[in-house]
């Protein structure tokens, strides 16, 4: 009875065992399908990620390209490589003076000397109005190379030549010539006052080289009464040089902790180009100038300078011919001969004292020495380099002159600036500053004393065109007390003005005293 039961049980187990693999196989197939689906999804995701990464790279590249284009456009933008600034000045001068009686030397149409007795009188120009405009351009050509230019126009109201601003009194105001164009009122032409190229940071050592029409006008400390910023490493002391030279400069500004702002430079300039030499006669040579400037310290509180200049092959002063040869129709501004060399030495300092009462005090002191080295050449009047009166051939000997220039300016919080200046030149003092802004004559070339007071009132307005933009009024008064003839002229022996009489023969009108009251309205932009 038991055998059939066992048989049926075994048979059932055998049948069940036959169906188990089919179930497992079905499950495996379903699993494989899921795996394949997941694999496909992973591949799709991978492709999407790769596509996203590629898109991101392209986007980054596109952004970088846009940035490069923007940077290039910014670099090419005018305000990145070209700086434009300028100034305008309206000025009114009221001039008066006193001359001494003397005998004027002239020449007739045949070239023979004439002598005319001239009484003393009081020349004056009660109101002379002038317009002056300056345009400054600075272009950055490369990382360390730039070109700087200044264009100027300066004219009198109601006139388009220099006849109202020049006269027979001083050599530097007998006419407008190269180096003073734009600094003495002449015409409405916009002339090139300066243009030069500069290569800076040579060898990463603070060395610079500059060549062109030099920034050798309106130097320290004249910037105080002009209400201008300091000239920086450019320019020359105004007591020695105020003239637009053509030349070049090699400078070095070392980084020395004990000497903040220190720099030194060697300057060369050509004062007169003589052209081709002559076959016969005394061939005129080029007139050149060499200068060495050392500024051991230059900070807001103190600037100290040492200067040496040499004028080589100095020509006879063209001013001497202005009155003598005008009747012959000859050029009065052409030199005839070289008369020797001149050395100039200068030492000076300026500074600012903070918190002096409610304001601050600016001060300066400058000392100059000139020494002439004449040769035996004479011009047509037997006059040499600071030797010989008219018609008198004095032996050629060195002459030494000295000058001192002092000043104060007190700056108040109300933007009011009050200044006073004094300068004195000795009998044989000679400087080279014909481009000075003084109406009568360059005051620092005076053989005698000059006293000046002035007031500046800036408008309390926010600058827009630049941080240095401003507008201001300036009022001033100058008194010249001349002690010797020949101020600002290096030809002929000076004569004490107290010794000048009606019989004294002179090539120019001897002014003994001069006065100038002036007022300006000026804009810097």
C-alpha positions in Angstrom: 0.0 0.0 0.0 2.9 2.3 0.6 4.8 1.9 -2.6 2.3 3.7 -4.9 2.2 6.7 -2.6 6.0 7.1 -2.7 5.9 6.7 -6.5 3.3 9.5 -6.8 5.3 11.8 -4.5 8.5 11.3 -6.5 6.7 11.8 -9.7 5.3 15.1 -8.5 8.7 16.3 -7.4 10.2 15.4 -10.7 7.6 17.3 -12.6 8.0 20.3 -10.3 11.8 20.2 -10.9 11.2 20.4 -14.6 9.3 23.7 -14.3 11.7 25.6 -12.0 14.4 26.5 -14.7 11.7 28.0 -17.0 10.7 30.4 -14.2 14.3 31.4 -13.5 15.0 31.8 -17.2 12.0 34.1 -17.5 13.2 36.2 -14.5 16.7 36.4 -16.0 15.3 37.6 -19.3 13.3 40.3 -17.6 16.4 41.3 -15.7 18.4 41.5 -18.8 15.8 43.7 -20.4 16.0 46.0 -17.4 19.8 46.1 -17.6 19.7 46.8 -21.3 17.2 49.6 -20.7 19.4 51.0 -17.9 22.5 50.8 -20.1 20.7 52.7 -22.8 19.7 55.3 -20.3 23.2 55.5 -19.0 24.5 55.9 -22.6 22.0 58.6 -23.2 22.9 60.4 -20.0 26.6 60.1 -20.9 25.9 61.6 -24.3 23.9 64.4 -22.7 26.7 65.0 -20.2 29.3 65.1 -23.0 27.1 67.4 -25.1 26.6 69.6 -22.0 30.3 69.7 -21.4 31.0 70.5 -25.0 28.4 73.3 -24.9 30.0 74.6 -21.7 33.4 74.7 -23.3 32.0 76.5 -26.3 30.2 78.9 -24.0 33.4 79.5 -22.1 35.3 80.0 -25.3 32.7 82.4 -26.6 32.7 84.4 -23.3 36.5 84.5 -23.4 36.4 85.7 -27.0 33.9 88.4 -26.1 36.1 89.5 -23.2 39.1 89.7 -25.5 37.1 91.8 -28.0 35.9 94.0 -25.2 39.4 94.4 -23.8 40.8 95.2 -27.3 38.0 97.7 -27.8 38.6 99.2 -24.4 42.3 99.4 -25.1 41.5 101.2 -28.4 39.1 103.6 -26.8 40.2 107.2 -27.0 40.1 107.7 -23.2 42.6 104.8 -22.7 45.4 106.2 -25.0 44.7 109.8 -25.6 44.3 112.5 -22.9 43.1 116.0 -23.8 43.3 119.0 -21.5 43.8 122.7 -21.8 43.4 126.2 -20.5 42.0 129.6 -21.3 43.0 133.0 -20.0 41.6 136.4 -20.3 44.0 139.0 -19.0 43.9 142.8 -18.6 47.2 144.7 -18.0 47.5 148.4 -17.1 51.1 149.4 -17.8 53.1 152.6 -17.0 56.7 153.5 -16.6 59.4 156.2 -16.4 62.3 156.6 -18.8 65.6 158.6 -18.6 66.6 161.3 -21.1 69.3 159.8 -23.5 70.7 159.9 -27.0 69.3 157.4 -29.4 71.7 155.8 -31.8 70.3 155.1 -35.3 71.4 154.9 -38.9 70.4 156.7 -42.0 69.6 155.2 -45.4 73.3 155.2 -46.3 74.3 153.3 -43.2 75.8 156.2 -41.4 75.2 156.6 -37.7 72.7 159.2 -36.5 72.2 160.5 -33.0 68.9 161.8 -31.7 68.3 163.5 -28.4 65.4 161.7 -26.6 63.7 163.4 -23.6 62.6 161.4 -20.6 58.9 160.5 -20.7 56.2 158.2 -19.1 55.1 155.5 -21.5 51.8 153.8 -20.7 49.1 151.5 -21.9 46.1 152.0 -19.6 44.2 148.9 -20.8 45.6 146.0 -22.8 43.3 143.0 -23.1 44.6 139.6 -24.2 43.2 136.1 -25.0 45.3 133.1 -24.5 44.3 129.5 -25.3 46.3 126.3 -24.8 45.5 122.7 -25.9 47.3 119.8 -24.4 47.5 116.3 -26.0 49.1 113.2 -24.6 49.0 110.0 -26.7 50.2 106.6 -25.4 51.7 104.9 -28.4 53.0 101.7 -26.6 53.4 100.6 -23.0 56.3 102.9 -22.3 56.3 105.4 -25.2 54.2 108.4 -25.5 53.9 111.7 -27.4 53.0 115.0 -25.6 52.0 118.2 -27.4 50.9 121.7 -26.4 49.3 124.1 -28.9 49.0 127.8 -27.9 47.3 131.0 -29.2 47.9 134.3 -27.5 46.7 137.7 -28.9 45.7 141.1 -27.9 42.1 142.4 -28.3 41.8 144.4 -31.5 45.2 143.4 -32.9 46.7 140.4 -34.8 50.4 141.1 -34.4 52.9 141.8 -31.6 53.0 145.6 -31.9 50.9 146.2 -28.7 52.9 143.9 -26.5 56.5 144.8 -27.6 58.5 148.0 -27.6 62.0 149.5 -27.6 62.8 149.0 -23.9 64.0 145.4 -23.5 65.7 142.8 -25.6 63.1 140.0 -24.8 60.2 142.3 -25.8 61.4 143.7 -29.1 59.5 141.0 -31.0 58.3 137.5 -31.0 60.7 134.8 -32.1 61.3 131.1 -31.9 61.0 130.0 -28.3 58.6 132.8 -27.2 55.7 132.1 -29.7 52.6 131.6 -27.7 54.1 133.2 -24.6 54.0 136.8 -25.9 50.8 138.2 -27.4 51.1 138.1 -31.2 48.3 136.6 -33.4 45.3 134.3 -33.4 47.4 131.4 -34.9 47.4 128.2 -32.9 51.2 127.4 -32.8 53.1 124.4 -31.5 54.5 125.4 -28.2 55.9 122.0 -27.4 55.8 118.5 -28.8 58.1 115.6 -27.7 58.3 111.9 -27.5 59.2 110.1 -24.3 60.5 106.6 -23.7 59.9 105.8 -20.0 61.0 103.0 -17.7 63.9 101.9 -19.8 65.3 98.6 -18.5 62.8 98.8 -15.7 65.2 101.1 -13.9 63.3 104.4 -13.8 65.3 105.8 -16.8 63.7 107.9 -19.4 64.6 109.5 -22.7 62.7 112.4 -24.3 63.3 114.3 -27.5 61.5 117.2 -29.3 60.4 120.7 -28.5 61.0 120.8 -24.7 58.7 121.6 -21.7 61.2 124.2 -20.7 58.8 127.1 -19.9 56.8 128.1 -16.7 59.1 126.1 -14.5 59.5 126.0 -10.7 58.7 128.2 -8.7 56.8 130.3 -11.2 54.0 127.8 -11.1 52.8 129.1 -7.7 51.7 132.5 -9.0 50.4 130.9 -12.2 48.2 128.6 -9.9 49.6 125.5 -11.8 50.7 122.2 -10.4 54.4 121.5 -10.0 56.1 120.7 -13.3 57.3 117.3 -12.1 60.5 116.0 -13.7 60.1 118.3 -16.7 61.1 121.9 -17.1 63.9 123.9 -15.6 64.1 126.5 -12.8 62.4 129.7 -14.0 65.2 131.9 -12.6 67.6 130.4 -15.2 65.5 129.2 -18.2 62.1 130.1 -19.5 62.3 129.4 -23.3 60.8 126.8 -25.6 64.0 124.8 -26.6 64.3 122.1 -29.2 66.4 119.3 -27.7 66.5 116.1 -25.7 66.7 114.8 -22.2 68.1 111.7 -20.5 66.9 111.2 -17.0 67.0 108.8 -14.1 64.7 108.5 -11.0 66.3 106.0 -8.6 64.2 104.4 -5.9 66.1 105.4 -2.7 64.2 105.5 0.5 66.4 108.2 2.0 65.9 110.4 -1.0 62.1 110.3 -1.8 61.3 111.6 -5.3 64.9 112.1 -6.3 65.9 112.4 -9.9 68.6 113.7 -12.2 68.7 114.5 -15.9 71.0 115.8 -18.6 69.5 118.2 -21.1 70.6 119.4 -24.5 69.0 122.1 -26.6 69.6 124.0 -29.8 69.0 127.7 -29.3 69.9 128.8 -32.9 70.5 126.9 -36.1 73.0 128.8 -38.2 72.5 126.9 -41.5 75.1 126.5 -44.1 78.5 128.1 -43.4 79.6 131.1 -45.4 82.5 131.2 -47.9 84.0 134.4 -46.5 83.8 136.4 -43.4 83.0 135.3 -39.8 80.9 132.1 -40.3 78.2 131.9 -37.7 78.1 128.8 -35.6 75.1 127.0 -34.0 74.1 128.1 -30.5 73.6 125.1 -28.2 72.8 124.7 -24.6 73.7 121.9 -22.2 72.2 121.5 -18.7 72.5 119.2 -15.7 69.7 119.1 -13.2 69.8 117.2 -9.8 66.8 117.1 -7.5 67.8 115.0 -4.5 64.4 115.3 -2.8 60.9 116.0 -4.2 58.0 115.6 -1.9 54.8 117.6 -1.0 56.7 119.2 1.9 60.0 119.9 0.2 61.7 120.1 -3.1 65.4 121.0 -3.5 67.3 121.4 -6.7 70.7 122.1 -8.2 71.1 123.3 -11.8 74.0 124.0 -14.2 73.5 125.2 -17.8 76.0 126.3 -20.4 75.2 128.3 -23.5 77.8 127.6 -26.2 78.6 129.9 -29.1 76.0 132.5 -28.0 75.0 134.8 -30.8 75.0 138.6 -30.6 71.6 139.8 -29.4 69.3 140.4 -32.3 67.5 143.1 -30.4 70.3 145.5 -30.9 69.5 145.7 -34.6 65.8 146.3 -34.3 66.0 150.0 -34.2 69.3 150.5 -36.0 68.5 148.6 -39.2 64.7 148.9 -39.5 65.1 151.9 -41.7 67.3 149.8 -44.0 64.7 147.1 -44.4 67.1 144.5 -42.9 66.0 141.7 -40.7 66.3 142.7 -37.1 66.1 139.2 -35.7 69.1 137.6 -37.6 72.3 137.1 -35.5 75.5 138.3 -37.1 78.3 136.7 -35.0 79.0 134.4 -32.0 80.3 136.3 -29.0 81.2 133.6 -26.5 79.8 131.2 -23.9 77.7 131.7 -20.7 77.6 129.5 -17.6 74.6 129.5 -15.3 74.5 128.0 -11.8 71.3 127.6 -9.6 70.3 126.3 -6.3 66.9 126.5 -4.8 64.1 125.0 -2.7 60.4 125.2 -2.2 58.1 123.6 0.3 54.7 123.6 2.0 54.1 124.1 5.7 50.8 122.6 6.8 48.4 124.0 9.4 49.7 127.6 9.6 46.6 129.1 11.1 43.6 128.2 9.1 45.6 127.5 5.9 48.9 126.3 4.6 52.0 128.3 3.6 54.0 127.7 0.4 57.5 129.2 0.2 60.5 129.2 -2.1 64.0 130.6 -2.3 66.1 130.4 -5.5 69.6 131.7 -6.1 71.3 132.1 -9.5 74.8 133.0 -10.8 75.7 133.8 -14.4 79.3 134.0 -15.7 80.1 135.1 -19.3 83.1 134.0 -21.3 83.3 136.5 -24.2 85.5 136.2 -27.2 87.0 139.1 -29.2 84.1 139.2 -31.7 82.0 142.4 -31.8 78.8 143.3 -33.6 78.4 146.4 -35.8 78.3 148.6 -32.7 81.6 147.4 -31.3 79.6 145.6 -28.5 80.4 142.2 -27.2 79.2 139.8 -24.5 78.6 142.2 -21.6 81.6 144.2 -22.7 81.8 147.6 -24.3 79.3 150.5 -24.5 78.0 151.7 -27.8 81.0 152.4 -30.1 83.5 151.5 -27.3 85.7 148.4 -27.8 86.3 147.2 -24.3 88.5 144.2 -23.6 86.8 140.8 -23.5 86.8 139.8 -19.8 84.5 137.4 -17.9 81.7 139.0 -16.0 79.8 137.5 -13.1 76.2 138.3 -12.1 74.0 137.1 -9.3 70.2 137.0 -8.6 67.9 136.0 -5.8 64.2 135.1 -6.1 62.0 134.7 -3.0 58.3 134.1 -2.5 55.4 133.1 -0.2 51.9 132.0 -1.0 49.3 131.5 1.7 46.4 129.1 0.8 43.1 129.5 2.7 40.3 126.9 3.0 38.0 129.3 1.1 40.2 128.7 -2.0 41.7 132.1 -1.6 45.5 132.3 -2.2 47.6 135.3 -1.3 51.1 135.7 -2.6 54.1 138.0 -2.5 57.4 137.7 -4.5 60.7 139.6 -4.6 63.7 139.2 -6.9 66.9 141.1 -7.4 69.5 141.0 -10.1 73.0 142.4 -10.0 74.8 144.7 -12.5 76.0 141.8 -14.8 73.1 139.4 -14.2 71.9 137.7 -17.3 69.3 134.9 -17.5 67.5 133.2 -20.5 63.8 133.7 -19.8 62.3 135.6 -22.7 59.1 133.4 -22.6 58.1 134.7 -19.2 54.4 135.7 -18.8 55.4 139.2 -17.5 54.1 142.0 -19.7 56.9 144.6 -19.4 59.9 142.2 -19.4 60.8 138.9 -17.7 61.1 140.1 -14.1 63.7 137.5 -13.2 66.1 139.0 -15.7 65.9 142.5 -14.1 69.1 144.3 -13.1 67.5 145.8 -10.0 64.5 144.9 -7.9 61.0 143.7 -8.6 58.2 143.5 -6.1 55.0 141.6 -6.8 51.8 140.9 -4.8 48.8 138.9 -6.1 45.6 137.2 -5.0 43.9 134.2 -6.5 40.3 133.2 -5.9 39.2 129.8 -7.2 35.5 129.2 -7.8 34.0 126.7 -5.4 32.7 124.3 -8.1 33.0 120.6 -8.6 35.5 119.6 -11.4 34.0 117.7 -14.3 36.5 117.4 -17.2 39.3 116.2 -14.9 40.3 116.2 -11.2 42.6 119.2 -11.9 39.9 121.3 -13.7 39.2 124.6 -12.1 38.3 128.2 -12.7 39.7 131.2 -10.9 40.4 135.0 -10.9 43.8 136.5 -10.3 44.7 140.0 -9.4 48.2 141.3 -9.1 50.6 144.3 -9.1 54.3 144.5 -10.1 56.8 147.3 -9.4 60.1 147.3 -11.3 63.0 149.3 -9.8 65.8 149.1 -12.5 69.3 150.0 -11.3 71.3 149.2 -14.5 70.6 149.3 -18.2 70.4 146.1 -20.3 68.0 143.9 -18.3 67.5 140.6 -20.2 70.2 141.5 -22.7 73.6 139.9 -22.8 75.2 142.5 -25.1 77.0 145.6 -24.0 78.3 146.9 -20.7 75.5 147.8 -18.2 75.3 151.5 -17.1 74.0 152.6 -13.7 70.7 154.3 -14.5 71.5 157.1 -12.1 74.5 157.9 -14.3 72.4 158.0 -17.6 72.1 161.5 -18.9 70.9 163.2 -22.1 74.4 162.7 -23.6 74.5 159.0 -22.9 74.3 157.0 -26.2 72.2 153.9 -25.9 70.7 151.5 -28.4 67.5 151.1 -26.4 65.2 153.3 -24.3 66.4 153.2 -20.7 63.4 152.5 -18.5 64.1 153.3 -14.9 60.8 152.3 -13.3 57.8 150.3 -14.4 54.4 149.4 -13.0 51.9 146.8 -14.0 48.4 146.1 -12.5 46.9 143.0 -14.0 43.7 140.9 -13.6 42.8 137.5 -15.2 40.0 135.1 -15.5 41.4 131.6 -16.1 39.9 128.1 -16.7 41.8 124.8 -16.6 40.0 121.8 -18.2 
